[in-house]
Amino acid sequence: MDTATGMCYNTRGDLMLKTVKNSVYLYEERGGSARPFFWLGDTAWLLLQKLDLNEAEAYLDNRAARRFNVVQAVLAHDENFGRAGAEIDFNDPAAAEEYWKKAEAITELAEKRGIYTAWLPVWGSMVKKGLLNQGNAAAYAEFLAERLGGRENVIWVLGGDIRGENGLEVWKIMAATLRTKNPERLITFHPFGRTCSADRFGGTGLLDFDMFQSGHRRYDQSSLGAWDDNAEKEDFFGEDNWKYVRKCLSSADPKPVLDGEPSYEGIHQGLHDFSQPFWRAGDARRYAYWSVFEGACGHTYGANSVMQFYKPSDEKPSYDAREYWTDGINLPGSGQMKYLYELMTSVDFASGKHNDGLVSNEGSCGYDRITAFSGRDFAFIYDFSGGPFKICADALGFKPRRSEWFDPTNGKRSAADIDLGGEVVPPVNAEDCADMVLALRA
C-alpha cells in the first residue's frame, strides 16, 4: 500500500481491487485506469467443501448471470475441511494437496466469470477451539498467500461469525502476514451477528474495508436465549441494517463498509424457532436498498439453502432449509439483486451519498422509513412500505428533467408524473408489493 495515496497496488497483473484514501467506496483498476466497484456478493460458505468442480461451475455461471461479482466462501470450515475428506493440520496445510488444487480451480473458475473469491481462511470456531492459534497462524497465512494470493480475484476475509476480541492475536498475526506476503489483496473481517468489524478493528490499520453482519433477527428478537445472543450488549438495531453503515461512516476514520450477512432468503426469522416465518425476497431487497442508499460500498445477499449447499445426499439441512441448492440459486431475491447493481452502476454512485434532507419522513421509522441517495445529477428514493412522501426540492441540488419509477422486482422503469411540491404516492411493484424506487435525473 502507498501510504501517501492510500492505494493498494497490484504488481503482478492489470487488474486489482483497491481502496482510495478519503473515499468510502472500492475501486477496480484495469490497465492503469480505475473505476468505482460496486460489490454485489453472494453467501457461499461451503462452496469448496460441498460442490465438485462441475457443480461449482454451474453455481458460478448462475451467479455471474445475476451480476454477482463476489462470492464469500470458507477455506477451513471445520476439523475435516468441511466434508472434503481431508484432515486439517494448520501446522502442515500443504499435506492436503488435492484440496488446495480444488481451491485453486474454483478461484480460477470464478476469475474467468469476473467474480472475486472472498475467501475466509478459517471459520471463527476453529480459532475458538485453538486449532488455529498464535503458534501456527503466521505459517498458515503465508501458505495461503503463496498458494492463492497470486490470483487477482482473491479478497481475504478474516473472522467468520466471531467477535474480533476472540482470538485477537491470531487475527493480528493473520492480517500482518497477509499484508506482508500479499500486499496487493484487500483484507476485511466477517464479525459476529449484529456487530461490525469496526467495533474492534477501527483505527488499527489492519483492515482495508469494514464488514458488518446485520443478521437474521426481527425488531422484536433482541434476546432469544440462544447461542447467538449479543451478551456483550452491543447496539441492537434489529432490521435497521442501515444504522451500521451510518455508525461506521460517521466515525473518525471511515472506510468502505457493507453488510456481509443480512437475513438470508428462506431462513426462519431469528434462526432458531422453526415455527417463525421465513425471510422472503422483499426482505432481502429491503436490506440491500436500505444499506446501499445509506452509503454502503455494496451488499452481500444470502439464501439459506445456498450458503450451505444443501443436497439430496445430506442427512438433513441446517436451519430448516426448504429446497436443495440447485433450486435455491433461483429464488426470486437472488435474481432481483442485479437490478440494484444495474441502478447503481447507471450513475456515478461514488460521487453520491445518503441524503437525509431529501425526503420528509415526518418521524417514520421501521418499515415505513423512506431513504434517499443522491449525487450531483441523480437522486434515488426507496420507499419500502409504499407510504406517501414529500420531496424537499432544496436538498435536491439540480432540476430533474426525468422522473421514473424503478421496480426493484424486475428492473423496469416507468414514467413518474410527480409534483416536487406535492405529495408523492408510489405505485405497487410487479409482485404486488409496496417497495419502489423513485429515480430523478438531471
C-alpha positions as CSV (number, residue, x, y, z in Angstrom):
1,M,0.0,0.0,0.0
2,D,1.2,3.5,-0.8
3,T,0.7,5.3,2.5
4,A,0.7,8.7,0.8
5,T,-2.2,8.0,-1.5
6,G,-3.9,5.2,0.4
7,M,-4.0,3.0,-2.7
8,C,-3.1,-0.7,-2.8
9,Y,-1.1,-1.5,-5.9
10,N,-1.0,-4.8,-7.8
11,T,2.4,-5.5,-9.2
12,R,1.6,-8.8,-10.9
13,G,-1.2,-8.0,-13.3
14,D,-3.5,-5.5,-14.9
15,L,-6.5,-6.0,-12.5
16,M,-6.9,-5.2,-8.9
17,L,-9.4,-4.2,-6.3
18,K,-8.2,-1.3,-4.2
19,T,-9.2,1.4,-1.7
20,V,-8.6,5.1,-2.2
21,K,-7.8,7.5,0.5
22,N,-10.7,9.6,1.6
23,S,-13.2,7.5,-0.3
24,V,-15.8,5.2,1.2
25,Y,-16.0,3.1,-2.0
26,L,-13.9,0.4,-3.5
27,Y,-12.3,0.8,-6.9
28,E,-11.2,-1.7,-9.6
29,E,-8.2,-0.9,-11.7
30,R,-7.8,-2.3,-15.1
31,G,-4.9,-1.4,-17.3
32,G,-4.0,1.7,-15.3
33,S,-7.4,3.3,-15.1
34,A,-9.7,2.9,-12.1
35,R,-13.4,2.9,-11.8
36,P,-15.8,2.6,-8.8
37,F,-16.5,-1.1,-7.9
38,F,-20.0,-1.9,-6.6
39,W,-19.7,-5.1,-4.5
40,L,-22.6,-7.5,-5.2
41,G,-21.8,-10.5,-3.1
42,D,-23.3,-13.9,-2.6
43,T,-23.0,-16.1,0.5
44,A,-21.4,-19.4,-0.5
45,W,-19.8,-20.5,2.7
46,L,-19.4,-24.2,1.9
47,L,-18.7,-23.9,-1.8
48,L,-15.4,-25.6,-1.5
49,Q,-16.5,-28.3,0.8
50,K,-19.8,-29.3,-0.7
51,L,-19.5,-28.9,-4.5
52,D,-17.4,-30.7,-7.1
53,L,-15.9,-28.7,-9.9
54,N,-18.8,-29.3,-12.3
55,E,-21.3,-28.2,-9.7
56,A,-19.1,-25.2,-8.7
57,E,-19.0,-24.1,-12.4
58,A,-22.8,-24.4,-12.6
59,Y,-23.2,-22.3,-9.5
60,L,-20.8,-19.6,-10.7
61,D,-22.5,-19.5,-14.1
62,N,-25.8,-18.8,-12.3
63,R,-24.3,-16.1,-10.1
64,A,-22.5,-14.4,-13.0
65,A,-25.7,-14.2,-15.0
66,R,-27.3,-12.5,-12.0
67,R,-24.5,-9.9,-11.8
68,F,-22.9,-11.2,-8.6
69,N,-19.3,-10.2,-8.7
70,V,-18.1,-11.6,-5.3
71,V,-18.7,-14.9,-3.6
72,Q,-17.9,-15.3,0.1
73,A,-16.7,-18.8,1.0
74,V,-14.6,-20.6,3.7
75,L,-11.4,-22.4,3.2
76,A,-11.2,-24.2,6.5
77,H,-14.7,-24.6,8.0
78,D,-14.2,-27.4,10.5
79,E,-11.7,-30.1,11.5
80,N,-12.1,-32.0,8.3
81,F,-12.1,-29.1,5.8
82,G,-15.9,-29.5,5.9
83,R,-16.9,-32.7,4.1
84,A,-14.0,-32.7,1.8
85,G,-12.3,-35.7,3.4
86,A,-9.0,-34.0,4.1
87,E,-7.9,-33.9,7.7
88,I,-6.9,-30.4,8.7
89,D,-3.5,-29.6,10.1
90,F,-2.7,-25.9,10.3
91,N,0.9,-26.8,11.0
92,D,1.2,-28.6,7.7
93,P,-1.6,-27.4,5.4
94,A,0.2,-28.4,2.2
95,A,-0.4,-32.0,3.1
96,A,-3.9,-31.6,1.8
97,E,-2.7,-31.1,-1.8
98,E,-5.8,-32.2,-3.6
99,Y,-7.9,-29.9,-1.5
100,W,-5.8,-26.9,-2.4
101,K,-5.8,-27.8,-6.1
102,K,-9.6,-27.7,-5.9
103,A,-9.5,-24.3,-4.2
104,E,-7.2,-23.0,-6.9
105,A,-9.5,-24.4,-9.6
106,I,-12.6,-22.8,-8.1
107,T,-10.8,-19.5,-7.8
108,E,-9.8,-19.7,-11.5
109,L,-13.4,-20.6,-12.5
110,A,-14.7,-17.5,-10.6
111,E,-12.0,-15.3,-12.2
112,K,-13.0,-16.4,-15.7
113,R,-16.5,-15.2,-14.9
114,G,-15.4,-11.8,-13.5
115,I,-16.2,-12.9,-9.9
116,Y,-13.9,-12.2,-6.9
117,T,-13.5,-15.0,-4.3
118,A,-13.7,-13.5,-0.9
119,W,-12.0,-16.4,0.9
120,L,-12.3,-16.8,4.7
121,P,-9.0,-18.5,5.7
122,V,-10.7,-20.2,8.6
123,W,-14.2,-20.1,10.3
124,G,-14.1,-18.5,13.7
125,S,-14.9,-21.6,15.6
126,M,-11.6,-23.2,14.6
127,V,-9.8,-20.3,16.4
128,K,-12.1,-20.7,19.4
129,K,-11.1,-24.4,19.6
130,G,-7.4,-23.5,19.4
131,L,-6.8,-25.4,16.2
132,L,-5.5,-22.2,14.6
133,N,-3.5,-20.3,17.2
134,Q,-0.7,-17.9,17.7
135,G,1.8,-20.7,17.0
136,N,0.7,-21.6,13.6
137,A,-1.3,-18.6,12.3
138,A,1.6,-17.0,10.5
139,A,2.7,-20.1,8.7
140,Y,-0.9,-20.8,7.6
141,A,-1.4,-17.2,6.3
142,E,1.9,-17.4,4.5
143,F,0.9,-20.6,2.9
144,L,-2.4,-19.1,1.7
145,A,-0.7,-16.0,0.3
146,E,1.6,-18.1,-1.7
147,R,-1.0,-20.7,-2.8
148,L,-3.9,-18.5,-3.6
149,G,-2.8,-14.9,-3.3
150,G,-1.4,-14.7,-6.7
151,R,-4.9,-14.7,-8.2
152,E,-6.1,-11.2,-8.9
153,N,-9.7,-12.1,-7.9
154,V,-8.8,-13.0,-4.3
155,I,-10.0,-11.0,-1.3
156,W,-9.1,-12.1,2.3
157,V,-11.9,-12.1,4.8
158,L,-10.7,-12.9,8.4
159,G,-13.0,-14.0,11.1
160,G,-16.1,-16.0,10.4
161,D,-19.1,-15.3,12.7
162,I,-16.9,-14.3,15.6
163,R,-16.1,-11.2,17.7
164,G,-12.7,-9.8,16.9
165,E,-11.6,-10.0,20.6
166,N,-12.0,-13.8,20.4
167,G,-8.6,-14.8,19.1
168,L,-7.5,-11.2,18.6
169,E,-3.8,-12.1,18.5
170,V,-4.4,-14.7,15.8
171,W,-6.3,-12.2,13.7
172,K,-3.5,-9.7,14.1
173,I,-0.9,-12.3,13.0
174,M,-3.0,-13.3,10.0
175,A,-3.6,-9.7,8.9
176,A,0.1,-8.7,9.3
177,T,1.3,-11.8,7.5
178,L,-1.1,-11.4,4.6
179,R,-0.3,-7.7,4.4
180,T,3.4,-8.5,4.1
181,K,3.2,-11.5,1.8
182,N,0.2,-10.5,-0.2
183,P,0.1,-6.7,-0.1
184,E,-2.0,-6.4,-3.3
185,R,-5.0,-8.1,-1.8
186,L,-7.7,-6.4,0.3
187,I,-8.4,-7.6,3.8
188,T,-11.6,-7.4,5.9
189,F,-13.3,-9.2,8.8
190,H,-16.6,-11.1,9.0
191,P,-17.9,-10.5,12.5
192,F,-20.4,-12.0,14.9
193,G,-24.1,-11.3,14.3
194,R,-25.3,-7.7,14.8
195,T,-21.7,-6.4,15.2
196,C,-19.2,-4.7,12.8
197,S,-15.5,-5.2,12.2
198,A,-15.0,-1.5,13.0
199,D,-16.2,-2.2,16.6
200,R,-12.9,-4.0,17.3
201,F,-10.5,-3.1,14.4
202,G,-11.4,0.5,13.8
203,G,-8.3,2.7,13.8
204,T,-5.9,-0.3,13.9
205,G,-5.0,-0.2,10.2
206,L,-5.4,-4.0,10.0
207,L,-8.4,-3.9,7.6
208,D,-8.9,-2.2,4.2
209,F,-12.6,-2.0,4.5
210,D,-15.3,-2.9,7.1
211,M,-18.0,-5.6,7.1
212,F,-20.9,-6.0,9.4
213,Q,-23.4,-8.8,10.0
214,S,-26.8,-7.4,10.5
215,G,-28.0,-10.9,11.0
216,H,-31.3,-12.7,10.9
217,R,-33.5,-11.2,13.7
218,R,-36.6,-9.1,13.7
219,Y,-37.0,-5.8,15.6
220,D,-38.6,-7.8,18.5
221,Q,-36.0,-10.5,18.7
222,S,-33.1,-8.8,20.5
223,S,-32.8,-11.6,23.0
224,L,-33.8,-15.2,22.3
225,G,-31.9,-17.1,24.9
226,A,-29.8,-18.6,22.1
227,W,-26.1,-19.0,21.5
228,D,-26.0,-16.0,19.2
229,D,-27.5,-13.5,21.6
230,N,-25.4,-10.4,21.9
231,A,-24.5,-10.9,25.5
232,E,-21.9,-8.1,25.4
233,K,-24.9,-5.6,25.0
234,E,-23.8,-4.2,21.7
235,D,-26.2,-1.9,19.9
236,F,-29.2,-3.8,18.7
237,F,-30.5,-2.3,15.6
238,G,-32.9,-5.0,14.7
239,E,-33.7,-4.9,11.0
240,D,-32.3,-1.4,10.6
241,N,-29.1,-2.5,8.9
242,W,-28.6,1.0,7.6
243,K,-27.7,2.1,11.1
244,Y,-24.4,0.1,11.0
245,V,-23.5,2.0,7.8
246,R,-24.3,5.3,9.4
247,K,-22.3,4.4,12.6
248,C,-19.2,3.4,10.5
249,L,-19.3,6.3,8.1
250,S,-19.7,8.8,10.9
251,S,-16.5,7.6,12.7
252,A,-13.3,9.5,12.8
253,D,-11.7,7.1,10.2
254,P,-14.4,5.9,7.9
255,K,-13.7,3.0,5.5
256,P,-15.8,1.4,2.8
257,V,-18.4,-0.7,4.6
258,L,-21.0,-3.3,3.6
259,D,-23.5,-5.7,5.1
260,G,-21.7,-9.1,4.8
261,E,-24.6,-11.1,6.2
262,P,-28.1,-9.8,6.3
263,S,-31.2,-12.1,6.8
264,Y,-31.0,-14.9,4.3
265,E,-33.9,-15.5,1.9
266,G,-35.6,-18.7,3.0
267,I,-34.3,-18.8,6.6
268,H,-36.5,-18.5,9.7
269,Q,-36.8,-15.1,11.3
270,G,-34.5,-15.4,14.4
271,L,-32.9,-18.7,13.1
272,H,-33.9,-21.0,15.9
273,D,-37.6,-21.3,16.2
274,F,-38.9,-23.1,13.1
275,S,-42.4,-22.0,13.7
276,Q,-41.4,-18.5,12.9
277,P,-42.0,-17.1,9.4
278,F,-39.3,-17.2,6.7
279,W,-37.4,-14.2,5.4
280,R,-38.6,-13.5,1.9
281,A,-37.4,-11.8,-1.3
282,G,-38.9,-8.4,-0.2
283,D,-36.9,-8.5,3.0
284,A,-33.7,-9.2,1.0
285,R,-34.4,-6.2,-1.2
286,R,-35.1,-4.0,1.8
287,Y,-31.8,-4.9,3.5
288,A,-30.0,-4.2,0.2
289,Y,-31.5,-0.8,-0.7
290,W,-31.5,0.5,2.9
291,S,-27.8,-0.1,3.4
292,V,-26.7,0.9,-0.1
293,F,-28.7,4.1,0.0
294,E,-27.1,4.9,3.3
295,G,-23.7,4.8,1.7
296,A,-22.5,1.2,1.8
297,C,-20.0,0.2,-0.9
298,G,-22.2,-2.7,-1.9
299,H,-24.1,-5.6,-0.4
300,T,-24.0,-9.3,0.1
301,Y,-27.1,-11.4,-0.4
302,G,-27.7,-14.8,1.1
303,A,-30.0,-17.8,0.6
304,N,-30.4,-20.4,3.3
305,S,-30.1,-23.5,1.1
306,V,-27.3,-22.0,-1.0
307,M,-25.0,-20.8,1.8
308,Q,-24.8,-24.4,3.0
309,F,-25.3,-26.0,-0.5
310,Y,-28.0,-28.4,0.8
311,K,-28.0,-31.6,-1.3
312,P,-30.2,-34.7,-1.5
313,S,-27.3,-36.7,-0.1
314,D,-27.3,-34.6,3.1
315,E,-29.0,-36.3,6.1
316,K,-30.8,-33.1,6.9
317,P,-30.4,-29.4,6.2
318,S,-29.2,-26.7,8.7
319,Y,-31.7,-24.1,9.7
320,D,-34.7,-25.9,8.1
321,A,-33.8,-25.2,4.5
322,R,-36.7,-26.0,2.3
323,E,-35.1,-26.6,-1.1
324,Y,-31.9,-28.0,-2.5
325,W,-29.2,-25.5,-3.5
326,T,-29.9,-26.2,-7.2
327,D,-33.4,-24.7,-6.7
328,G,-32.2,-22.1,-4.1
329,I,-29.9,-20.4,-6.6
330,N,-33.1,-19.4,-8.5
331,L,-35.0,-17.9,-5.5
332,P,-36.6,-14.6,-6.6
333,G,-34.4,-12.4,-4.3
334,S,-31.2,-13.7,-5.8
335,G,-32.4,-12.7,-9.3
336,Q,-33.5,-9.2,-8.1
337,M,-30.2,-8.2,-6.6
338,K,-28.9,-7.4,-10.2
339,Y,-31.4,-4.6,-10.5
340,L,-29.8,-2.8,-7.6
341,Y,-26.4,-3.3,-9.3
342,E,-27.7,-2.0,-12.6
343,L,-29.4,1.0,-11.0
344,M,-26.2,2.0,-9.0
345,T,-23.8,1.5,-11.9
346,S,-26.0,3.5,-14.2
347,V,-24.8,6.7,-12.4
348,D,-21.5,7.9,-10.8
349,F,-22.5,6.3,-7.5
350,A,-19.1,7.0,-5.9
351,S,-19.9,10.8,-6.1
352,G,-23.2,10.2,-4.2
353,K,-24.1,9.9,-0.6
354,H,-27.1,9.4,1.6
355,N,-29.3,12.5,1.6
356,D,-31.3,12.7,4.8
357,G,-32.8,16.1,3.9
358,L,-34.3,15.0,0.5
359,V,-37.4,13.2,1.9
360,S,-39.6,14.3,4.7
361,N,-40.1,11.1,6.7
362,E,-42.1,13.0,9.4
363,G,-40.8,10.7,12.1
364,S,-41.4,7.5,10.1
365,C,-39.3,4.6,11.2
366,G,-39.1,0.8,10.9
367,Y,-40.6,-0.5,7.7
368,D,-42.1,3.0,7.0
369,R,-38.7,4.6,6.7
370,I,-38.0,6.2,3.3
371,T,-34.4,6.6,2.3
372,A,-32.6,8.7,-0.3
373,F,-29.3,8.6,-2.1
374,S,-28.2,11.3,-4.4
375,G,-25.3,12.8,-6.4
376,R,-24.8,15.9,-8.5
377,D,-27.2,14.8,-11.3
378,F,-29.3,12.0,-9.8
379,A,-31.4,11.1,-6.8
380,F,-32.8,7.7,-5.8
381,I,-35.6,7.4,-3.2
382,Y,-36.5,4.0,-1.8
383,D,-39.9,3.5,-0.3
384,F,-40.4,0.1,1.2
385,S,-43.9,0.3,2.7
386,G,-45.4,2.4,-0.2
387,G,-46.4,5.3,2.0
388,P,-46.7,8.8,0.5
389,F,-43.9,11.2,1.0
390,K,-42.8,14.7,0.0
391,I,-39.5,15.7,-1.7
392,C,-37.6,18.6,-0.2
393,A,-36.6,20.2,-3.5
394,D,-34.0,22.5,-1.9
395,A,-32.0,19.4,-0.9
396,L,-32.0,18.0,-4.5
397,G,-29.2,20.2,-5.9
398,F,-30.5,20.1,-9.5
399,K,-33.6,20.4,-11.6
400,P,-34.9,17.0,-12.5
401,R,-35.6,16.6,-16.2
402,R,-36.6,12.9,-16.0
403,S,-38.6,11.2,-13.3
404,E,-39.1,7.4,-13.3
405,W,-40.4,4.7,-11.1
406,F,-37.9,1.9,-10.8
407,D,-39.3,-1.5,-9.9
408,P,-36.8,-3.4,-7.7
409,T,-38.5,-6.7,-8.5
410,N,-37.8,-6.6,-12.3
411,G,-35.7,-3.5,-13.0
412,K,-38.3,-2.0,-15.3
413,R,-38.8,1.7,-15.4
414,S,-42.0,3.7,-16.0
415,A,-42.6,7.4,-16.2
416,A,-43.4,9.2,-12.9
417,D,-45.6,12.2,-13.1
418,I,-44.8,13.9,-9.8
419,D,-45.1,17.4,-8.3
420,L,-41.9,18.4,-6.4
421,G,-44.0,20.5,-4.2
422,G,-46.7,18.0,-3.6
423,E,-47.3,14.5,-2.1
424,V,-45.7,11.6,-4.0
425,V,-47.6,8.2,-3.9
426,P,-45.7,5.2,-5.2
427,P,-47.4,2.5,-7.4
428,V,-47.2,-1.1,-6.4
429,N,-44.5,-3.2,-8.0
430,A,-44.8,-6.2,-10.3
431,E,-45.0,-8.6,-7.3
432,D,-47.9,-6.6,-6.0
433,C,-45.7,-5.4,-3.1
434,A,-45.1,-1.9,-1.9
435,D,-41.4,-1.2,-2.4
436,M,-40.5,1.1,-5.2
437,V,-37.6,3.4,-6.1
438,L,-38.2,6.9,-7.5
439,A,-35.3,7.9,-9.8
440,L,-34.8,11.5,-10.6
441,R,-32.1,12.6,-13.1
442,A,-30.9,16.0,-14.3
